[in-house]
Amino acid sequence: MRGTLVATGVVVVIALGYVLSCIIRPFRDCWVCDGKAHHRSKRNPKLSRPCRWCRSTGKRLRIGRRAWNRVRRVQRDA
Ligand SMILES: [Zn+2]
């Protein structure tokens, strides 16, 4: 019983920390291009092309923030 309570508390704290971090830093570096907005072809390393995943911004909206934006949009449209 006590273990369950502690586990729930830990999960809540982690979730709150994640939510806070999404508010403080909604963007993270793109995992495809490492935030460089361009990525190099594996066959020809000299060739660099704009990253499609981040639309050559080098930043991606975090999953938590994207979910939050979706919730806000649904609330606004209702
Ligand atoms: Zn990228």
PDB file of the backbone (N, CA, C, O) and the ligand in Angstrom, with CONECT records:
HET     ZN  A 101       1
ATOM      1  N   MET A   1       0.843  -1.208   0.000  1.00  0.00           N
ATOM      2  CA  MET A   1       0.000   0.000   0.000  1.00  0.00           C
ATOM      3  C   MET A   1       0.873   1.251   0.000  1.00  0.00           C
ATOM      4  O   MET A   1       0.691   2.165  -0.804  1.00  0.00           O
ATOM      5  N   ARG A   2       1.833   1.260   0.934  1.00  0.00           N
ATOM      6  CA  ARG A   2       2.728   2.406   1.040  1.00  0.00           C
ATOM      7  C   ARG A   2       3.583   2.528  -0.226  1.00  0.00           C
ATOM      8  O   ARG A   2       3.857   3.623  -0.716  1.00  0.00           O
ATOM      9  N   GLY A   3       3.996   1.351  -0.740  1.00  0.00           N
ATOM     10  CA  GLY A   3       4.807   1.347  -1.960  1.00  0.00           C
ATOM     11  C   GLY A   3       4.053   1.930  -3.135  1.00  0.00           C
ATOM     12  O   GLY A   3       4.614   2.676  -3.937  1.00  0.00           O
ATOM     13  N   THR A   4       2.770   1.585  -3.235  1.00  0.00           N
ATOM     14  CA  THR A   4       1.934   2.122  -4.309  1.00  0.00           C
ATOM     15  C   THR A   4       1.833   3.635  -4.213  1.00  0.00           C
ATOM     16  O   THR A   4       1.900   4.345  -5.216  1.00  0.00           O
ATOM     17  N   LEU A   5       1.670   4.112  -2.987  1.00  0.00           N
ATOM     18  CA  LEU A   5       1.550   5.552  -2.756  1.00  0.00           C
ATOM     19  C   LEU A   5       2.830   6.266  -3.191  1.00  0.00           C
ATOM     20  O   LEU A   5       2.785   7.301  -3.856  1.00  0.00           O
ATOM     21  N   VAL A   6       3.970   5.695  -2.804  1.00  0.00           N
ATOM     22  CA  VAL A   6       5.255   6.300  -3.148  1.00  0.00           C
ATOM     23  C   VAL A   6       5.436   6.291  -4.660  1.00  0.00           C
ATOM     24  O   VAL A   6       5.881   7.279  -5.244  1.00  0.00           O
ATOM     25  N   ALA A   7       5.086   5.156  -5.299  1.00  0.00           N
ATOM     26  CA  ALA A   7       5.238   5.049  -6.749  1.00  0.00           C
ATOM     27  C   ALA A   7       4.368   6.086  -7.458  1.00  0.00           C
ATOM     28  O   ALA A   7       4.808   6.734  -8.407  1.00  0.00           O
ATOM     29  N   THR A   8       3.121   6.238  -6.983  1.00  0.00           N
ATOM     30  CA  THR A   8       2.222   7.236  -7.566  1.00  0.00           C
ATOM     31  C   THR A   8       2.800   8.636  -7.401  1.00  0.00           C
ATOM     32  O   THR A   8       2.764   9.446  -8.327  1.00  0.00           O
ATOM     33  N   GLY A   9       3.331   8.911  -6.215  1.00  0.00           N
ATOM     34  CA  GLY A   9       3.936  10.220  -5.957  1.00  0.00           C
ATOM     35  C   GLY A   9       5.090  10.492  -6.898  1.00  0.00           C
ATOM     36  O   GLY A   9       5.222  11.596  -7.427  1.00  0.00           O
ATOM     37  N   VAL A  10       5.937   9.475  -7.110  1.00  0.00           N
ATOM     38  CA  VAL A  10       7.096   9.634  -8.001  1.00  0.00           C
ATOM     39  C   VAL A  10       6.622   9.931  -9.421  1.00  0.00           C
ATOM     40  O   VAL A  10       7.158  10.812 -10.093  1.00  0.00           O
ATOM     41  N   VAL A  11       5.605   9.181  -9.873  1.00  0.00           N
ATOM     42  CA  VAL A  11       5.080   9.387 -11.238  1.00  0.00           C
ATOM     43  C   VAL A  11       4.522  10.804 -11.379  1.00  0.00           C
ATOM     44  O   VAL A  11       4.756  11.471 -12.387  1.00  0.00           O
ATOM     45  N   VAL A  12       3.780  11.261 -10.358  1.00  0.00           N
ATOM     46  CA  VAL A  12       3.184  12.608 -10.403  1.00  0.00           C
ATOM     47  C   VAL A  12       4.288  13.662 -10.463  1.00  0.00           C
ATOM     48  O   VAL A  12       4.200  14.618 -11.233  1.00  0.00           O
ATOM     49  N   VAL A  13       5.333  13.482  -9.643  1.00  0.00           N
ATOM     50  CA  VAL A  13       6.434  14.455  -9.619  1.00  0.00           C
ATOM     51  C   VAL A  13       7.131  14.493 -10.979  1.00  0.00           C
ATOM     52  O   VAL A  13       7.450  15.568 -11.485  1.00  0.00           O
ATOM     53  N   ILE A  14       7.364  13.324 -11.566  1.00  0.00           N
ATOM     54  CA  ILE A  14       8.025  13.269 -12.871  1.00  0.00           C
ATOM     55  C   ILE A  14       7.149  13.945 -13.932  1.00  0.00           C
ATOM     56  O   ILE A  14       7.644  14.706 -14.763  1.00  0.00           O
ATOM     57  N   ALA A  15       5.827  13.656 -13.892  1.00  0.00           N
ATOM     58  CA  ALA A  15       4.908  14.246 -14.869  1.00  0.00           C
ATOM     59  C   ALA A  15       4.892  15.762 -14.717  1.00  0.00           C
ATOM     60  O   ALA A  15       4.919  16.484 -15.714  1.00  0.00           O
ATOM     61  N   LEU A  16       4.849  16.252 -13.483  1.00  0.00           N
ATOM     62  CA  LEU A  16       4.846  17.701 -13.249  1.00  0.00           C
ATOM     63  C   LEU A  16       6.141  18.329 -13.758  1.00  0.00           C
ATOM     64  O   LEU A  16       6.132  19.400 -14.366  1.00  0.00           O
ATOM     65  N   GLY A  17       7.246  17.648 -13.500  1.00  0.00           N
ATOM     66  CA  GLY A  17       8.542  18.148 -13.974  1.00  0.00           C
ATOM     67  C   GLY A  17       8.570  18.230 -15.484  1.00  0.00           C
ATOM     68  O   GLY A  17       9.101  19.184 -16.052  1.00  0.00           O
ATOM     69  N   TYR A  18       7.995  17.225 -16.137  1.00  0.00           N
ATOM     70  CA  TYR A  18       7.966  17.213 -17.602  1.00  0.00           C
ATOM     71  C   TYR A  18       7.096  18.349 -18.124  1.00  0.00           C
ATOM     72  O   TYR A  18       7.468  19.038 -19.074  1.00  0.00           O
ATOM     73  N   VAL A  19       5.934  18.541 -17.498  1.00  0.00           N
ATOM     74  CA  VAL A  19       5.030  19.619 -17.911  1.00  0.00           C
ATOM     75  C   VAL A  19       5.725  20.967 -17.742  1.00  0.00           C
ATOM     76  O   VAL A  19       5.656  21.821 -18.626  1.00  0.00           O
ATOM     77  N   LEU A  20       6.395  21.157 -16.606  1.00  0.00           N
ATOM     78  CA  LEU A  20       7.106  22.407 -16.350  1.00  0.00           C
ATOM     79  C   LEU A  20       8.195  22.637 -17.393  1.00  0.00           C
ATOM     80  O   LEU A  20       8.352  23.741 -17.914  1.00  0.00           O
ATOM     81  N   SER A  21       8.942  21.576 -17.688  1.00  0.00           N
ATOM     82  CA  SER A  21      10.034  21.724 -18.653  1.00  0.00           C
ATOM     83  C   SER A  21       9.485  22.035 -20.042  1.00  0.00           C
ATOM     84  O   SER A  21      10.125  22.736 -20.824  1.00  0.00           O
ATOM     85  N   CYS A  22       8.277  21.503 -20.350  1.00  0.00           N
ATOM     86  CA  CYS A  22       7.648  21.808 -21.645  1.00  0.00           C
ATOM     87  C   CYS A  22       7.207  23.263 -21.702  1.00  0.00           C
ATOM     88  O   CYS A  22       7.203  23.872 -22.771  1.00  0.00           O
ATOM     89  N   ILE A  23       6.831  23.830 -20.538  1.00  0.00           N
ATOM     90  CA  ILE A  23       6.417  25.234 -20.505  1.00  0.00           C
ATOM     91  C   ILE A  23       7.646  26.123 -20.632  1.00  0.00           C
ATOM     92  O   ILE A  23       7.630  27.127 -21.345  1.00  0.00           O
ATOM     93  N   ILE A  24       8.723  25.740 -19.925  1.00  0.00           N
ATOM     94  CA  ILE A  24       9.931  26.567 -19.925  1.00  0.00           C
ATOM     95  C   ILE A  24      10.644  26.470 -21.274  1.00  0.00           C
ATOM     96  O   ILE A  24      11.077  27.477 -21.834  1.00  0.00           O
ATOM     97  N   ARG A  25      10.759  25.248 -21.782  1.00  0.00           N
ATOM     98  CA  ARG A  25      11.454  25.062 -23.065  1.00  0.00           C
ATOM     99  C   ARG A  25      10.576  24.237 -23.998  1.00  0.00           C
ATOM    100  O   ARG A  25      10.716  23.015 -24.063  1.00  0.00           O
ATOM    101  N   PRO A  26       9.664  24.902 -24.727  1.00  0.00           N
ATOM    102  CA  PRO A  26       8.743  24.149 -25.593  1.00  0.00           C
ATOM    103  C   PRO A  26       9.443  23.521 -26.796  1.00  0.00           C
ATOM    104  O   PRO A  26       8.915  22.583 -27.393  1.00  0.00           O
ATOM    105  N   PHE A  27      10.599  24.015 -27.150  1.00  0.00           N
ATOM    106  CA  PHE A  27      11.289  23.488 -28.317  1.00  0.00           C
ATOM    107  C   PHE A  27      12.527  22.711 -27.896  1.00  0.00           C
ATOM    108  O   PHE A  27      13.159  23.017 -26.885  1.00  0.00           O
ATOM    109  N   ARG A  28      12.858  21.706 -28.685  1.00  0.00           N
ATOM    110  CA  ARG A  28      14.121  21.021 -28.479  1.00  0.00           C
ATOM    111  C   ARG A  28      14.806  20.869 -29.826  1.00  0.00           C
ATOM    112  O   ARG A  28      14.177  20.994 -30.877  1.00  0.00           O
ATOM    113  N   ASP A  29      16.096  20.600 -29.778  1.00  0.00           N
ATOM    114  CA  ASP A  29      16.828  20.444 -31.030  1.00  0.00           C
ATOM    115  C   ASP A  29      16.257  19.286 -31.830  1.00  0.00           C
ATOM    116  O   ASP A  29      15.891  18.254 -31.268  1.00  0.00           O
ATOM    117  N   CYS A  30      16.185  19.457 -33.123  1.00  0.00           N
ATOM    118  CA  CYS A  30      15.705  18.414 -34.013  1.00  0.00           C
ATOM    119  C   CYS A  30      16.625  17.202 -33.907  1.00  0.00           C
ATOM    120  O   CYS A  30      17.848  17.338 -33.947  1.00  0.00           O
ATOM    121  N   TRP A  31      16.026  16.008 -33.771  1.00  0.00           N
ATOM    122  CA  TRP A  31      16.856  14.816 -33.569  1.00  0.00           C
ATOM    123  C   TRP A  31      17.426  14.311 -34.886  1.00  0.00           C
ATOM    124  O   TRP A  31      18.341  13.487 -34.888  1.00  0.00           O
ATOM    125  N   VAL A  32      16.900  14.791 -36.004  1.00  0.00           N
ATOM    126  CA  VAL A  32      17.424  14.346 -37.291  1.00  0.00           C
ATOM    127  C   VAL A  32      18.695  15.113 -37.640  1.00  0.00           C
ATOM    128  O   VAL A  32      19.686  14.523 -38.071  1.00  0.00           O
ATOM    129  N   CYS A  33      18.660  16.437 -37.449  1.00  0.00           N
ATOM    130  CA  CYS A  33      19.802  17.263 -37.870  1.00  0.00           C
ATOM    131  C   CYS A  33      20.570  17.823 -36.681  1.00  0.00           C
ATOM    132  O   CYS A  33      21.480  18.628 -36.881  1.00  0.00           O
ATOM    133  N   ASP A  34      20.239  17.430 -35.445  1.00  0.00           N
ATOM    134  CA  ASP A  34      20.911  17.929 -34.236  1.00  0.00           C
ATOM    135  C   ASP A  34      20.824  19.439 -34.114  1.00  0.00           C
ATOM    136  O   ASP A  34      21.746  20.069 -33.595  1.00  0.00           O
ATOM    137  N   GLY A  35      19.747  20.025 -34.577  1.00  0.00           N
ATOM    138  CA  GLY A  35      19.542  21.462 -34.438  1.00  0.00           C
ATOM    139  C   GLY A  35      20.306  22.301 -35.444  1.00  0.00           C
ATOM    140  O   GLY A  35      20.375  23.523 -35.312  1.00  0.00           O
ATOM    141  N   LYS A  36      20.883  21.650 -36.454  1.00  0.00           N
ATOM    142  CA  LYS A  36      21.666  22.413 -37.437  1.00  0.00           C
ATOM    143  C   LYS A  36      20.805  22.842 -38.624  1.00  0.00           C
ATOM    144  O   LYS A  36      21.254  23.624 -39.462  1.00  0.00           O
ATOM    145  N   ALA A  37      19.581  22.341 -38.702  1.00  0.00           N
ATOM    146  CA  ALA A  37      18.621  22.686 -39.756  1.00  0.00           C
ATOM    147  C   ALA A  37      18.997  22.094 -41.116  1.00  0.00           C
ATOM    148  O   ALA A  37      18.205  22.157 -42.056  1.00  0.00           O
ATOM    149  N   HIS A  38      20.168  21.533 -41.223  1.00  0.00           N
ATOM    150  CA  HIS A  38      20.570  20.850 -42.453  1.00  0.00           C
ATOM    151  C   HIS A  38      21.088  19.483 -42.065  1.00  0.00           C
ATOM    152  O   HIS A  38      21.632  19.310 -40.975  1.00  0.00           O
ATOM    153  N   HIS A  39      20.927  18.535 -42.924  1.00  0.00           N
ATOM    154  CA  HIS A  39      21.580  17.275 -42.621  1.00  0.00           C
ATOM    155  C   HIS A  39      22.274  16.718 -43.848  1.00  0.00           C
ATOM    156  O   HIS A  39      21.887  16.963 -44.991  1.00  0.00           O
ATOM    157  N   ARG A  40      23.295  15.976 -43.563  1.00  0.00           N
ATOM    158  CA  ARG A  40      24.168  15.504 -44.619  1.00  0.00           C
ATOM    159  C   ARG A  40      23.724  14.133 -45.103  1.00  0.00           C
ATOM    160  O   ARG A  40      23.264  13.289 -44.334  1.00  0.00           O
ATOM    161  N   SER A  41      23.875  13.952 -46.363  1.00  0.00           N
ATOM    162  CA  SER A  41      23.552  12.676 -46.973  1.00  0.00           C
ATOM    163  C   SER A  41      24.563  11.633 -46.514  1.00  0.00           C
ATOM    164  O   SER A  41      25.750  11.929 -46.376  1.00  0.00           O
ATOM    165  N   LYS A  42      24.094  10.421 -46.280  1.00  0.00           N
ATOM    166  CA  LYS A  42      25.008   9.374 -45.819  1.00  0.00           C
ATOM    167  C   LYS A  42      25.933   8.929 -46.946  1.00  0.00           C
ATOM    168  O   LYS A  42      27.092   8.584 -46.714  1.00  0.00           O
ATOM    169  N   ARG A  43      25.409   8.941 -48.163  1.00  0.00           N
ATOM    170  CA  ARG A  43      26.224   8.499 -49.302  1.00  0.00           C
ATOM    171  C   ARG A  43      27.279   9.537 -49.648  1.00  0.00           C
ATOM    172  O   ARG A  43      28.425   9.198 -49.944  1.00  0.00           O
ATOM    173  N   ASN A  44      26.885  10.797 -49.610  1.00  0.00           N
ATOM    174  CA  ASN A  44      27.818  11.855 -49.970  1.00  0.00           C
ATOM    175  C   ASN A  44      27.851  12.894 -48.847  1.00  0.00           C
ATOM    176  O   ASN A  44      27.025  13.806 -48.834  1.00  0.00           O
ATOM    177  N   PRO A  45      28.794  12.773 -47.902  1.00  0.00           N
ATOM    178  CA  PRO A  45      28.831  13.644 -46.724  1.00  0.00           C
ATOM    179  C   PRO A  45      29.027  15.114 -47.068  1.00  0.00           C
ATOM    180  O   PRO A  45      28.738  15.977 -46.239  1.00  0.00           O
ATOM    181  N   LYS A  46      29.504  15.418 -48.252  1.00  0.00           N
ATOM    182  CA  LYS A  46      29.707  16.827 -48.616  1.00  0.00           C
ATOM    183  C   LYS A  46      28.375  17.487 -48.970  1.00  0.00           C
ATOM    184  O   LYS A  46      28.232  18.708 -48.919  1.00  0.00           O
ATOM    185  N   LEU A  47      27.412  16.648 -49.327  1.00  0.00           N
ATOM    186  CA  LEU A  47      26.106  17.160 -49.725  1.00  0.00           C
ATOM    187  C   LEU A  47      25.286  17.469 -48.469  1.00  0.00           C
ATOM    188  O   LEU A  47      25.086  16.596 -47.623  1.00  0.00           O
ATOM    189  N   SER A  48      24.821  18.696 -48.353  1.00  0.00           N
ATOM    190  CA  SER A  48      23.988  19.085 -47.222  1.00  0.00           C
ATOM    191  C   SER A  48      22.676  19.635 -47.743  1.00  0.00           C
ATOM    192  O   SER A  48      22.643  20.480 -48.637  1.00  0.00           O
ATOM    193  N   ARG A  49      21.591  19.133 -47.160  1.00  0.00           N
ATOM    194  CA  ARG A  49      20.287  19.612 -47.620  1.00  0.00           C
ATOM    195  C   ARG A  49      19.427  20.047 -46.444  1.00  0.00           C
ATOM    196  O   ARG A  49      19.609  19.566 -45.326  1.00  0.00           O
ATOM    197  N   PRO A  50      18.485  20.961 -46.694  1.00  0.00           N
ATOM    198  CA  PRO A  50      17.624  21.416 -45.592  1.00  0.00           C
ATOM    199  C   PRO A  50      16.879  20.251 -44.970  1.00  0.00           C
ATOM    200  O   PRO A  50      16.435  19.331 -45.657  1.00  0.00           O
ATOM    201  N   CYS A  51      16.753  20.313 -43.645  1.00  0.00           N
ATOM    202  CA  CYS A  51      16.078  19.234 -42.922  1.00  0.00           C
ATOM    203  C   CYS A  51      14.572  19.344 -43.127  1.00  0.00           C
ATOM    204  O   CYS A  51      13.988  20.412 -42.940  1.00  0.00           O
ATOM    205  N   ARG A  52      13.948  18.236 -43.511  1.00  0.00           N
ATOM    206  CA  ARG A  52      12.497  18.249 -43.741  1.00  0.00           C
ATOM    207  C   ARG A  52      11.729  18.109 -42.438  1.00  0.00           C
ATOM    208  O   ARG A  52      10.604  18.593 -42.316  1.00  0.00           O
ATOM    209  N   TRP A  53      12.352  17.435 -41.452  1.00  0.00           N
ATOM    210  CA  TRP A  53      11.647  17.143 -40.204  1.00  0.00           C
ATOM    211  C   TRP A  53      11.335  18.408 -39.428  1.00  0.00           C
ATOM    212  O   TRP A  53      10.260  18.532 -38.842  1.00  0.00           O
ATOM    213  N   CYS A  54      12.272  19.348 -39.422  1.00  0.00           N
ATOM    214  CA  CYS A  54      12.062  20.577 -38.657  1.00  0.00           C
ATOM    215  C   CYS A  54      11.804  21.746 -39.594  1.00  0.00           C
ATOM    216  O   CYS A  54      11.809  22.895 -39.152  1.00  0.00           O
ATOM    217  N   ARG A  55      11.578  21.483 -40.880  1.00  0.00           N
ATOM    218  CA  ARG A  55      11.396  22.515 -41.908  1.00  0.00           C
ATOM    219  C   ARG A  55      12.552  23.504 -41.863  1.00  0.00           C
ATOM    220  O   ARG A  55      12.357  24.717 -41.944  1.00  0.00           O
ATOM    221  N   SER A  56      13.742  22.970 -41.736  1.00  0.00           N
ATOM    222  CA  SER A  56      15.014  23.699 -41.679  1.00  0.00           C
ATOM    223  C   SER A  56      15.010  24.831 -40.651  1.00  0.00           C
ATOM    224  O   SER A  56      15.555  25.907 -40.901  1.00  0.00           O
ATOM    225  N   THR A  57      14.396  24.582 -39.497  1.00  0.00           N
ATOM    226  CA  THR A  57      14.495  25.527 -38.390  1.00  0.00           C
ATOM    227  C   THR A  57      15.483  25.025 -37.333  1.00  0.00           C
ATOM    228  O   THR A  57      16.008  25.808 -36.541  1.00  0.00           O
ATOM    229  N   GLY A  58      15.730  23.709 -37.331  1.00  0.00           N
ATOM    230  CA  GLY A  58      16.625  23.129 -36.337  1.00  0.00           C
ATOM    231  C   GLY A  58      15.936  22.860 -35.011  1.00  0.00           C
ATOM    232  O   GLY A  58      16.542  22.283 -34.109  1.00  0.00           O
ATOM    233  N   LYS A  59      14.670  23.270 -34.877  1.00  0.00           N
ATOM    234  CA  LYS A  59      13.927  23.088 -33.619  1.00  0.00           C
ATOM    235  C   LYS A  59      12.660  22.293 -33.884  1.00  0.00           C
ATOM    236  O   LYS A  59      12.026  22.419 -34.932  1.00  0.00           O
ATOM    237  N   ARG A  60      12.311  21.472 -32.904  1.00  0.00           N
ATOM    238  CA  ARG A  60      11.063  20.712 -32.991  1.00  0.00           C
ATOM    239  C   ARG A  60      10.264  20.968 -31.721  1.00  0.00           C
ATOM    240  O   ARG A  60      10.812  21.039 -30.621  1.00  0.00           O
ATOM    241  N   LEU A  61       8.955  21.105 -31.904  1.00  0.00           N
ATOM    242  CA  LEU A  61       8.082  21.260 -30.745  1.00  0.00           C
ATOM    243  C   LEU A  61       8.076  19.943 -29.979  1.00  0.00           C
ATOM    244  O   LEU A  61       7.979  18.873 -30.581  1.00  0.00           O
ATOM    245  N   ARG A  62       8.181  20.016 -28.655  1.00  0.00           N
ATOM    246  CA  ARG A  62       8.227  18.786 -27.866  1.00  0.00           C
ATOM    247  C   ARG A  62       6.860  18.123 -27.842  1.00  0.00           C
ATOM    248  O   ARG A  62       5.834  18.774 -28.036  1.00  0.00           O
ATOM    249  N   ILE A  63       6.865  16.806 -27.599  1.00  0.00           N
ATOM    250  CA  ILE A  63       5.627  16.025 -27.672  1.00  0.00           C
ATOM    251  C   ILE A  63       4.601  16.564 -26.672  1.00  0.00           C
ATOM    252  O   ILE A  63       3.422  16.713 -26.996  1.00  0.00           O
ATOM    253  N   GLY A  64       5.064  16.853 -25.456  1.00  0.00           N
ATOM    254  CA  GLY A  64       4.162  17.350 -24.421  1.00  0.00           C
ATOM    255  C   GLY A  64       3.526  18.668 -24.831  1.00  0.00           C
ATOM    256  O   GLY A  64       2.337  18.896 -24.607  1.00  0.00           O
ATOM    257  N   ARG A  65       4.336  19.533 -25.434  1.00  0.00           N
ATOM    258  CA  ARG A  65       3.839  20.833 -25.851  1.00  0.00           C
ATOM    259  C   ARG A  65       2.860  20.687 -27.023  1.00  0.00           C
ATOM    260  O   ARG A  65       1.867  21.410 -27.107  1.00  0.00           O
ATOM    261  N   ARG A  66       3.149  19.755 -27.912  1.00  0.00           N
ATOM    262  CA  ARG A  66       2.268  19.533 -29.057  1.00  0.00           C
ATOM    263  C   ARG A  66       0.896  19.037 -28.571  1.00  0.00           C
ATOM    264  O   ARG A  66      -0.146  19.474 -29.060  1.00  0.00           O
ATOM    265  N   ALA A  67       0.924  18.113 -27.597  1.00  0.00           N
ATOM    266  CA  ALA A  67      -0.326  17.601 -27.023  1.00  0.00           C
ATOM    267  C   ALA A  67      -1.089  18.740 -26.367  1.00  0.00           C
ATOM    268  O   ALA A  67      -2.308  18.841 -26.506  1.00  0.00           O
ATOM    269  N   TRP A  68      -0.358  19.609 -25.641  1.00  0.00           N
ATOM    270  CA  TRP A  68      -0.977  20.744 -24.967  1.00  0.00           C
ATOM    271  C   TRP A  68      -1.630  21.675 -25.990  1.00  0.00           C
ATOM    272  O   TRP A  68      -2.757  22.125 -25.788  1.00  0.00           O
ATOM    273  N   ASN A  69      -0.929  21.963 -27.081  1.00  0.00           N
ATOM    274  CA  ASN A  69      -1.489  22.820 -28.127  1.00  0.00           C
ATOM    275  C   ASN A  69      -2.756  22.195 -28.703  1.00  0.00           C
ATOM    276  O   ASN A  69      -3.726  22.899 -28.985  1.00  0.00           O
ATOM    277  N   ARG A  70      -2.749  20.887 -28.875  1.00  0.00           N
ATOM    278  CA  ARG A  70      -3.920  20.205 -29.432  1.00  0.00           C
ATOM    279  C   ARG A  70      -5.112  20.331 -28.475  1.00  0.00           C
ATOM    280  O   ARG A  70      -6.239  20.587 -28.899  1.00  0.00           O
ATOM    281  N   VAL A  71      -4.841  20.144 -27.173  1.00  0.00           N
ATOM    282  CA  VAL A  71      -5.911  20.276 -26.165  1.00  0.00           C
ATOM    283  C   VAL A  71      -6.479  21.688 -26.198  1.00  0.00           C
ATOM    284  O   VAL A  71      -7.695  21.874 -26.155  1.00  0.00           O
ATOM    285  N   ARG A  72      -5.596  22.686 -26.276  1.00  0.00           N
ATOM    286  CA  ARG A  72      -6.043  24.080 -26.309  1.00  0.00           C
ATOM    287  C   ARG A  72      -6.908  24.347 -27.535  1.00  0.00           C
ATOM    288  O   ARG A  72      -7.909  25.058 -27.458  1.00  0.00           O
ATOM    289  N   ARG A  73      -6.508  23.765 -28.673  1.00  0.00           N
ATOM    290  CA  ARG A  73      -7.245  23.992 -29.906  1.00  0.00           C
ATOM    291  C   ARG A  73      -8.658  23.387 -29.816  1.00  0.00           C
ATOM    292  O   ARG A  73      -9.643  23.985 -30.247  1.00  0.00           O
ATOM    293  N   VAL A  74      -8.712  22.163 -29.232  1.00  0.00           N
ATOM    294  CA  VAL A  74     -10.012  21.501 -29.085  1.00  0.00           C
ATOM    295  C   VAL A  74     -10.902  22.320 -28.160  1.00  0.00           C
ATOM    296  O   VAL A  74     -12.093  22.478 -28.429  1.00  0.00           O
ATOM    297  N   GLN A  75     -10.337  22.845 -27.072  1.00  0.00           N
ATOM    298  CA  GLN A  75     -11.110  23.658 -26.132  1.00  0.00           C
ATOM    299  C   GLN A  75     -11.609  24.937 -26.783  1.00  0.00           C
ATOM    300  O   GLN A  75     -12.737  25.368 -26.543  1.00  0.00           O
ATOM    301  N   ARG A  76     -10.760  25.542 -27.613  1.00  0.00           N
ATOM    302  CA  ARG A  76     -11.124  26.791 -28.255  1.00  0.00           C
ATOM    303  C   ARG A  76     -12.253  26.566 -29.278  1.00  0.00           C
ATOM    304  O   ARG A  76     -13.174  27.374 -29.394  1.00  0.00           O
ATOM    305  N   ASP A  77     -12.156  25.446 -30.015  1.00  0.00           N
ATOM    306  CA  ASP A  77     -13.150  25.179 -31.057  1.00  0.00           C
ATOM    307  C   ASP A  77     -14.490  24.765 -30.472  1.00  0.00           C
ATOM    308  O   ASP A  77     -15.524  24.925 -31.121  1.00  0.00           O
ATOM    309  N   ALA A  78     -14.485  24.230 -29.246  1.00  0.00           N
ATOM    310  CA  ALA A  78     -15.732  23.729 -28.652  1.00  0.00           C
ATOM    311  C   ALA A  78     -16.679  24.897 -28.310  1.00  0.00           C
ATOM    312  O   ALA A  78     -17.777  24.672 -27.802  1.00  0.00           O
TER     313      ALA A  78
HETATM  314 ZN    ZN A 101      15.995  18.981 -38.433  1.00  0.00          ZN2+
END
